[in-house]
Amino acid sequence: MDGSVPTTDLSGDLFSSGVNIIELLEKVSLIPSRAEGRRLVQQGGVKINGMKITHFDHMIQEMDFQDGILLIQKGKKVFHRVRIPGQN
């Protein structure tokens, strides 16, 4: 799975004050609209590093990254890796 997971590199500065989960999903092109993102989160269709996100106001921060990497799961089959370059 490791090589086939799409990856987006984002600046660590972006996460120092936190990024809303909907904004992050939009930034990595996993959702077509904010409304779709809210629906997806409310229905339990989003996981970050294996943890289900249940509130669309959830903030993603640098501490959520493990070795500079954050794994987003949308539904059962769609995965996306967010990487902060230079942190691994």
Backbone as XML, in Angstrom:
<?xml version="1.0"?>
<chain id="A" units="angstrom">
  <residue number="1" name="MET">
    <atom name="N" x="0.831" y="-1.196" z="0.000"/>
    <atom name="CA" x="0.000" y="0.000" z="0.000"/>
    <atom name="C" x="0.865" y="1.245" z="0.000"/>
  </residue>
  <residue number="2" name="ASP">
    <atom name="N" x="2.059" y="1.181" z="0.556"/>
    <atom name="CA" x="2.867" y="2.370" z="0.787"/>
    <atom name="C" x="3.133" y="3.178" z="-0.478"/>
  </residue>
  <residue number="3" name="GLY">
    <atom name="N" x="3.536" y="2.523" z="-1.560"/>
    <atom name="CA" x="3.876" y="3.246" z="-2.769"/>
    <atom name="C" x="2.673" y="3.743" z="-3.547"/>
  </residue>
  <residue number="4" name="SER">
    <atom name="N" x="1.516" y="3.151" z="-3.334"/>
    <atom name="CA" x="0.348" y="3.503" z="-4.126"/>
    <atom name="C" x="-0.525" y="4.581" z="-3.481"/>
  </residue>
  <residue number="5" name="VAL">
    <atom name="N" x="-0.167" y="5.032" z="-2.276"/>
    <atom name="CA" x="-0.977" y="6.039" z="-1.595"/>
    <atom name="C" x="-0.588" y="7.431" z="-2.094"/>
  </residue>
  <residue number="6" name="PRO">
    <atom name="N" x="-1.545" y="8.194" z="-2.629"/>
    <atom name="CA" x="-1.223" y="9.556" z="-3.070"/>
    <atom name="C" x="-0.719" y="10.379" z="-1.888"/>
  </residue>
  <residue number="7" name="THR">
    <atom name="N" x="0.259" y="11.234" z="-2.146"/>
    <atom name="CA" x="0.875" y="12.022" z="-1.083"/>
    <atom name="C" x="0.892" y="13.500" z="-1.458"/>
  </residue>
  <residue number="8" name="THR">
    <atom name="N" x="0.590" y="14.336" z="-0.480"/>
    <atom name="CA" x="0.665" y="15.777" z="-0.653"/>
    <atom name="C" x="1.617" y="16.322" z="0.399"/>
  </residue>
  <residue number="9" name="ASP">
    <atom name="N" x="2.586" y="17.129" z="-0.033"/>
    <atom name="CA" x="3.494" y="17.786" z="0.898"/>
    <atom name="C" x="2.920" y="19.157" z="1.252"/>
  </residue>
  <residue number="10" name="LEU">
    <atom name="N" x="2.806" y="19.431" z="2.557"/>
    <atom name="CA" x="2.314" y="20.722" z="3.016"/>
    <atom name="C" x="3.271" y="21.282" z="4.063"/>
  </residue>
  <residue number="11" name="SER">
    <atom name="N" x="3.328" y="22.572" z="4.174"/>
    <atom name="CA" x="4.216" y="23.238" z="5.114"/>
    <atom name="C" x="3.768" y="22.997" z="6.553"/>
  </residue>
  <residue number="12" name="GLY">
    <atom name="N" x="4.735" y="22.760" z="7.436"/>
    <atom name="CA" x="4.438" y="22.587" z="8.856"/>
    <atom name="C" x="3.825" y="23.835" z="9.468"/>
  </residue>
  <residue number="13" name="ASP">
    <atom name="N" x="4.160" y="25.011" z="8.897"/>
    <atom name="CA" x="3.606" y="26.275" z="9.392"/>
    <atom name="C" x="2.083" y="26.280" z="9.312"/>
  </residue>
  <residue number="14" name="LEU">
    <atom name="N" x="1.563" y="25.608" z="8.317"/>
    <atom name="CA" x="0.118" y="25.536" z="8.113"/>
    <atom name="C" x="-0.587" y="24.910" z="9.314"/>
  </residue>
  <residue number="15" name="PHE">
    <atom name="N" x="0.095" y="23.960" z="9.974"/>
    <atom name="CA" x="-0.523" y="23.200" z="11.058"/>
    <atom name="C" x="-0.175" y="23.727" z="12.446"/>
  </residue>
  <residue number="16" name="SER">
    <atom name="N" x="0.682" y="24.750" z="12.532"/>
    <atom name="CA" x="1.096" y="25.250" z="13.844"/>
    <atom name="C" x="-0.079" y="25.813" z="14.630"/>
  </residue>
  <residue number="17" name="SER">
    <atom name="N" x="-1.018" y="26.465" z="13.942"/>
    <atom name="CA" x="-2.203" y="26.973" z="14.632"/>
    <atom name="C" x="-3.422" y="26.084" z="14.373"/>
  </residue>
  <residue number="18" name="GLY">
    <atom name="N" x="-3.243" y="25.027" z="13.599"/>
    <atom name="CA" x="-4.319" y="24.088" z="13.323"/>
    <atom name="C" x="-5.037" y="24.370" z="12.015"/>
  </residue>
  <residue number="19" name="VAL">
    <atom name="N" x="-5.470" y="23.286" z="11.354"/>
    <atom name="CA" x="-6.227" y="23.374" z="10.107"/>
    <atom name="C" x="-7.511" y="22.586" z="10.302"/>
  </residue>
  <residue number="20" name="ASN">
    <atom name="N" x="-8.621" y="23.191" z="9.932"/>
    <atom name="CA" x="-9.912" y="22.511" z="10.029"/>
    <atom name="C" x="-9.917" y="21.286" z="9.121"/>
  </residue>
  <residue number="21" name="ILE">
    <atom name="N" x="-10.521" y="20.200" z="9.580"/>
    <atom name="CA" x="-10.533" y="18.941" z="8.816"/>
    <atom name="C" x="-11.151" y="19.144" z="7.429"/>
  </residue>
  <residue number="22" name="ILE">
    <atom name="N" x="-12.182" y="19.963" z="7.332"/>
    <atom name="CA" x="-12.824" y="20.206" z="6.036"/>
    <atom name="C" x="-11.850" y="20.923" z="5.095"/>
  </residue>
  <residue number="23" name="GLU">
    <atom name="N" x="-11.135" y="21.934" z="5.622"/>
    <atom name="CA" x="-10.150" y="22.650" z="4.814"/>
    <atom name="C" x="-9.059" y="21.703" z="4.330"/>
  </residue>
  <residue number="24" name="LEU">
    <atom name="N" x="-8.620" y="20.797" z="5.215"/>
    <atom name="CA" x="-7.562" y="19.867" z="4.838"/>
    <atom name="C" x="-8.046" y="18.914" z="3.744"/>
  </residue>
  <residue number="25" name="LEU">
    <atom name="N" x="-9.251" y="18.389" z="3.887"/>
    <atom name="CA" x="-9.804" y="17.496" z="2.862"/>
    <atom name="C" x="-9.926" y="18.222" z="1.525"/>
  </residue>
  <residue number="26" name="GLU">
    <atom name="N" x="-10.295" y="19.487" z="1.583"/>
    <atom name="CA" x="-10.423" y="20.300" z="0.374"/>
    <atom name="C" x="-9.041" y="20.549" z="-0.244"/>
  </residue>
  <residue number="27" name="LYS">
    <atom name="N" x="-8.054" y="20.845" z="0.603"/>
    <atom name="CA" x="-6.701" y="21.169" z="0.150"/>
    <atom name="C" x="-6.046" y="19.991" z="-0.578"/>
  </residue>
  <residue number="28" name="VAL">
    <atom name="N" x="-6.352" y="18.763" z="-0.138"/>
    <atom name="CA" x="-5.754" y="17.584" z="-0.781"/>
    <atom name="C" x="-6.706" y="16.953" z="-1.807"/>
  </residue>
  <residue number="29" name="SER">
    <atom name="N" x="-7.755" y="17.679" z="-2.163"/>
    <atom name="CA" x="-8.705" y="17.283" z="-3.215"/>
    <atom name="C" x="-9.432" y="15.964" z="-2.947"/>
  </residue>
  <residue number="30" name="LEU">
    <atom name="N" x="-9.788" y="15.721" z="-1.686"/>
    <atom name="CA" x="-10.557" y="14.517" z="-1.367"/>
    <atom name="C" x="-12.064" y="14.767" z="-1.371"/>
  </residue>
  <residue number="31" name="ILE">
    <atom name="N" x="-12.456" y="16.041" z="-1.402"/>
    <atom name="CA" x="-13.888" y="16.367" z="-1.428"/>
    <atom name="C" x="-14.149" y="17.421" z="-2.509"/>
  </residue>
  <residue number="32" name="PRO">
    <atom name="N" x="-15.304" y="17.340" z="-3.174"/>
    <atom name="CA" x="-15.629" y="18.325" z="-4.213"/>
    <atom name="C" x="-16.154" y="19.642" z="-3.641"/>
  </residue>
  <residue number="33" name="SER">
    <atom name="N" x="-16.682" y="19.594" z="-2.403"/>
    <atom name="CA" x="-17.239" y="20.808" z="-1.797"/>
    <atom name="C" x="-17.197" y="20.683" z="-0.278"/>
  </residue>
  <residue number="34" name="ARG">
    <atom name="N" x="-17.320" y="21.822" z="0.399"/>
    <atom name="CA" x="-17.343" y="21.817" z="1.865"/>
    <atom name="C" x="-18.586" y="21.087" z="2.387"/>
  </residue>
  <residue number="35" name="ALA">
    <atom name="N" x="-19.700" y="21.230" z="1.706"/>
    <atom name="CA" x="-20.940" y="20.560" z="2.121"/>
    <atom name="C" x="-20.745" y="19.045" z="2.091"/>
  </residue>
  <residue number="36" name="GLU">
    <atom name="N" x="-20.107" y="18.556" z="1.025"/>
    <atom name="CA" x="-19.824" y="17.126" z="0.919"/>
    <atom name="C" x="-18.881" y="16.696" z="2.038"/>
  </residue>
  <residue number="37" name="GLY">
    <atom name="N" x="-17.919" y="17.526" z="2.367"/>
    <atom name="CA" x="-16.979" y="17.223" z="3.445"/>
    <atom name="C" x="-17.676" y="17.124" z="4.790"/>
  </residue>
  <residue number="38" name="ARG">
    <atom name="N" x="-18.565" y="18.069" z="5.067"/>
    <atom name="CA" x="-19.314" y="18.036" z="6.336"/>
    <atom name="C" x="-20.168" y="16.773" z="6.425"/>
  </residue>
  <residue number="39" name="ARG">
    <atom name="N" x="-20.845" y="16.441" z="5.334"/>
    <atom name="CA" x="-21.680" y="15.239" z="5.323"/>
    <atom name="C" x="-20.838" y="13.995" z="5.574"/>
  </residue>
  <residue number="40" name="LEU">
    <atom name="N" x="-19.700" y="13.923" z="4.913"/>
    <atom name="CA" x="-18.808" y="12.780" z="5.044"/>
    <atom name="C" x="-18.330" y="12.612" z="6.488"/>
  </residue>
  <residue number="41" name="VAL">
    <atom name="N" x="-17.932" y="13.719" z="7.110"/>
    <atom name="CA" x="-17.449" y="13.668" z="8.493"/>
    <atom name="C" x="-18.588" y="13.281" z="9.437"/>
  </residue>
  <residue number="42" name="GLN">
    <atom name="N" x="-19.768" y="13.886" z="9.261"/>
    <atom name="CA" x="-20.908" y="13.593" z="10.130"/>
    <atom name="C" x="-21.327" y="12.137" z="10.045"/>
  </residue>
  <residue number="43" name="GLN">
    <atom name="N" x="-21.140" y="11.516" z="8.884"/>
    <atom name="CA" x="-21.524" y="10.124" z="8.709"/>
    <atom name="C" x="-20.403" y="9.161" z="9.094"/>
  </residue>
  <residue number="44" name="GLY">
    <atom name="N" x="-19.304" y="9.693" z="9.633"/>
    <atom name="CA" x="-18.216" y="8.842" z="10.098"/>
    <atom name="C" x="-17.331" y="8.312" z="8.991"/>
  </residue>
  <residue number="45" name="GLY">
    <atom name="N" x="-17.276" y="9.003" z="7.861"/>
    <atom name="CA" x="-16.522" y="8.514" z="6.714"/>
    <atom name="C" x="-15.098" y="9.013" z="6.610"/>
  </residue>
  <residue number="46" name="VAL">
    <atom name="N" x="-14.586" y="9.655" z="7.680"/>
    <atom name="CA" x="-13.220" y="10.178" z="7.631"/>
    <atom name="C" x="-12.442" y="9.705" z="8.856"/>
  </residue>
  <residue number="47" name="LYS">
    <atom name="N" x="-11.241" y="9.185" z="8.603"/>
    <atom name="CA" x="-10.347" y="8.793" z="9.693"/>
    <atom name="C" x="-8.999" y="9.460" z="9.483"/>
  </residue>
  <residue number="48" name="ILE">
    <atom name="N" x="-8.385" y="9.864" z="10.573"/>
    <atom name="CA" x="-7.034" y="10.409" z="10.555"/>
    <atom name="C" x="-6.172" y="9.467" z="11.387"/>
  </residue>
  <residue number="49" name="ASN">
    <atom name="N" x="-5.163" y="8.886" z="10.755"/>
    <atom name="CA" x="-4.289" y="7.907" z="11.425"/>
    <atom name="C" x="-5.106" y="6.825" z="12.136"/>
  </residue>
  <residue number="50" name="GLY">
    <atom name="N" x="-6.193" y="6.395" z="11.504"/>
    <atom name="CA" x="-7.012" y="5.320" z="12.054"/>
    <atom name="C" x="-8.064" y="5.759" z="13.056"/>
  </residue>
  <residue number="51" name="MET">
    <atom name="N" x="-8.079" y="7.047" z="13.427"/>
    <atom name="CA" x="-9.050" y="7.553" z="14.395"/>
    <atom name="C" x="-10.195" y="8.242" z="13.658"/>
  </residue>
  <residue number="52" name="LYS">
    <atom name="N" x="-11.418" y="7.805" z="13.944"/>
    <atom name="CA" x="-12.586" y="8.376" z="13.269"/>
    <atom name="C" x="-12.802" y="9.822" z="13.717"/>
  </residue>
  <residue number="53" name="ILE">
    <atom name="N" x="-13.017" y="10.703" z="12.755"/>
    <atom name="CA" x="-13.311" y="12.109" z="13.032"/>
    <atom name="C" x="-14.823" y="12.268" z="12.979"/>
  </residue>
  <residue number="54" name="THR">
    <atom name="N" x="-15.406" y="12.786" z="14.055"/>
    <atom name="CA" x="-16.864" y="12.856" z="14.128"/>
    <atom name="C" x="-17.408" y="14.278" z="14.092"/>
  </residue>
  <residue number="55" name="HIS">
    <atom name="N" x="-16.536" y="15.279" z="14.206"/>
    <atom name="CA" x="-16.990" y="16.673" z="14.185"/>
    <atom name="C" x="-16.302" y="17.422" z="13.059"/>
  </residue>
  <residue number="56" name="PHE">
    <atom name="N" x="-17.078" y="18.139" z="12.251"/>
    <atom name="CA" x="-16.478" y="18.840" z="11.113"/>
    <atom name="C" x="-15.717" y="20.094" z="11.538"/>
  </residue>
  <residue number="57" name="ASP">
    <atom name="N" x="-15.721" y="20.431" z="12.836"/>
    <atom name="CA" x="-14.907" y="21.556" z="13.310"/>
    <atom name="C" x="-13.596" y="21.067" z="13.929"/>
  </residue>
  <residue number="58" name="HIS">
    <atom name="N" x="-13.297" y="19.779" z="13.752"/>
    <atom name="CA" x="-12.063" y="19.185" z="14.277"/>
    <atom name="C" x="-10.841" y="19.860" z="13.647"/>
  </residue>
  <residue number="59" name="MET">
    <atom name="N" x="-9.872" y="20.207" z="14.487"/>
    <atom name="CA" x="-8.662" y="20.861" z="14.001"/>
    <atom name="C" x="-7.507" y="19.863" z="13.948"/>
  </residue>
  <residue number="60" name="ILE">
    <atom name="N" x="-6.785" y="19.867" z="12.840"/>
    <atom name="CA" x="-5.606" y="19.024" z="12.672"/>
    <atom name="C" x="-4.386" y="19.891" z="12.986"/>
  </residue>
  <residue number="61" name="GLN">
    <atom name="N" x="-3.546" y="19.398" z="13.889"/>
    <atom name="CA" x="-2.371" y="20.152" z="14.296"/>
    <atom name="C" x="-1.111" y="19.331" z="14.054"/>
  </residue>
  <residue number="62" name="GLU">
    <atom name="N" x="0.040" y="19.981" z="14.224"/>
    <atom name="CA" x="1.316" y="19.299" z="13.994"/>
    <atom name="C" x="1.454" y="18.047" z="14.848"/>
  </residue>
  <residue number="63" name="MET">
    <atom name="N" x="0.900" y="18.085" z="16.074"/>
    <atom name="CA" x="1.036" y="16.936" z="16.973"/>
    <atom name="C" x="0.262" y="15.704" z="16.462"/>
  </residue>
  <residue number="64" name="ASP">
    <atom name="N" x="-0.642" y="15.888" z="15.500"/>
    <atom name="CA" x="-1.377" y="14.765" z="14.915"/>
    <atom name="C" x="-0.515" y="13.967" z="13.937"/>
  </residue>
  <residue number="65" name="PHE">
    <atom name="N" x="0.600" y="14.550" z="13.509"/>
    <atom name="CA" x="1.497" y="13.889" z="12.560"/>
    <atom name="C" x="2.410" y="12.913" z="13.296"/>
  </residue>
  <residue number="66" name="GLN">
    <atom name="N" x="2.683" y="11.787" z="12.655"/>
    <atom name="CA" x="3.623" y="10.802" z="13.199"/>
    <atom name="C" x="4.812" y="10.748" z="12.259"/>
  </residue>
  <residue number="67" name="ASP">
    <atom name="N" x="5.971" y="11.187" z="12.749"/>
    <atom name="CA" x="7.184" y="11.271" z="11.928"/>
    <atom name="C" x="6.950" y="12.110" z="10.677"/>
  </residue>
  <residue number="68" name="GLY">
    <atom name="N" x="6.182" y="13.191" z="10.815"/>
    <atom name="CA" x="5.935" y="14.095" z="9.701"/>
    <atom name="C" x="4.899" y="13.610" z="8.713"/>
  </residue>
  <residue number="69" name="ILE">
    <atom name="N" x="4.161" y="12.543" z="9.088"/>
    <atom name="CA" x="3.178" y="11.969" z="8.162"/>
    <atom name="C" x="1.816" y="11.829" z="8.836"/>
  </residue>
  <residue number="70" name="LEU">
    <atom name="N" x="0.785" y="12.147" z="8.060"/>
    <atom name="CA" x="-0.600" y="12.021" z="8.514"/>
    <atom name="C" x="-1.332" y="11.206" z="7.453"/>
  </residue>
  <residue number="71" name="LEU">
    <atom name="N" x="-2.051" y="10.171" z="7.858"/>
    <atom name="CA" x="-2.776" y="9.347" z="6.897"/>
    <atom name="C" x="-4.268" y="9.631" z="7.019"/>
  </residue>
  <residue number="72" name="ILE">
    <atom name="N" x="-4.848" y="10.067" z="5.919"/>
    <atom name="CA" x="-6.287" y="10.345" z="5.865"/>
    <atom name="C" x="-6.962" y="9.179" z="5.163"/>
  </residue>
  <residue number="73" name="GLN">
    <atom name="N" x="-8.039" y="8.688" z="5.759"/>
    <atom name="CA" x="-8.835" y="7.645" z="5.110"/>
    <atom name="C" x="-10.226" y="8.201" z="4.876"/>
  </residue>
  <residue number="74" name="LYS">
    <atom name="N" x="-10.667" y="8.137" z="3.621"/>
    <atom name="CA" x="-12.011" y="8.588" z="3.242"/>
    <atom name="C" x="-12.788" y="7.351" z="2.834"/>
  </residue>
  <residue number="75" name="GLY">
    <atom name="N" x="-13.855" y="7.052" z="3.554"/>
    <atom name="CA" x="-14.607" y="5.831" z="3.280"/>
    <atom name="C" x="-13.768" y="4.613" z="3.612"/>
  </residue>
  <residue number="76" name="LYS">
    <atom name="N" x="-13.981" y="3.531" z="2.902"/>
    <atom name="CA" x="-13.250" y="2.293" z="3.195"/>
    <atom name="C" x="-11.999" y="2.134" z="2.352"/>
  </residue>
  <residue number="77" name="LYS">
    <atom name="N" x="-11.971" y="2.754" z="1.175"/>
    <atom name="CA" x="-10.904" y="2.426" z="0.231"/>
    <atom name="C" x="-10.005" y="3.574" z="-0.199"/>
  </residue>
  <residue number="78" name="VAL">
    <atom name="N" x="-10.351" y="4.812" z="0.147"/>
    <atom name="CA" x="-9.565" y="5.947" z="-0.342"/>
    <atom name="C" x="-8.626" y="6.431" z="0.760"/>
  </residue>
  <residue number="79" name="PHE">
    <atom name="N" x="-7.334" y="6.392" z="0.461"/>
    <atom name="CA" x="-6.318" y="6.835" z="1.408"/>
    <atom name="C" x="-5.525" y="7.984" z="0.792"/>
  </residue>
  <residue number="80" name="HIS">
    <atom name="N" x="-5.055" y="8.884" z="1.643"/>
    <atom name="CA" x="-4.215" y="9.988" z="1.194"/>
    <atom name="C" x="-3.231" y="10.315" z="2.317"/>
  </residue>
  <residue number="81" name="ARG">
    <atom name="N" x="-1.975" y="10.464" z="1.955"/>
    <atom name="CA" x="-0.942" y="10.774" z="2.940"/>
    <atom name="C" x="-0.593" y="12.248" z="2.822"/>
  </residue>
  <residue number="82" name="VAL">
    <atom name="N" x="-0.527" y="12.929" z="3.983"/>
    <atom name="CA" x="-0.073" y="14.318" z="4.031"/>
    <atom name="C" x="1.275" y="14.296" z="4.735"/>
  </residue>
  <residue number="83" name="ARG">
    <atom name="N" x="2.256" y="14.925" z="4.097"/>
    <atom name="CA" x="3.613" y="14.883" z="4.637"/>
    <atom name="C" x="4.120" y="16.302" z="4.858"/>
  </residue>
  <residue number="84" name="ILE">
    <atom name="N" x="4.813" y="16.477" z="5.991"/>
    <atom name="CA" x="5.516" y="17.735" z="6.233"/>
    <atom name="C" x="6.982" y="17.444" z="5.914"/>
  </residue>
  <residue number="85" name="PRO">
    <atom name="N" x="7.496" y="17.982" z="4.812"/>
    <atom name="CA" x="8.875" y="17.706" z="4.410"/>
    <atom name="C" x="9.871" y="18.099" z="5.498"/>
  </residue>
  <residue number="86" name="GLY">
    <atom name="N" x="10.870" y="17.225" z="5.695"/>
    <atom name="CA" x="11.917" y="17.513" z="6.664"/>
    <atom name="C" x="11.612" y="17.108" z="8.087"/>
  </residue>
  <residue number="87" name="GLN">
    <atom name="N" x="10.471" y="16.464" z="8.313"/>
    <atom name="CA" x="10.115" y="16.063" z="9.686"/>
    <atom name="C" x="10.236" y="14.565" z="9.921"/>
  </residue>
  <residue number="88" name="ASN">
    <atom name="N" x="10.618" y="13.778" z="8.936"/>
    <atom name="CA" x="10.663" y="12.341" z="9.154"/>
    <atom name="C" x="12.053" y="11.854" z="9.400"/>
  </residue>
</chain>
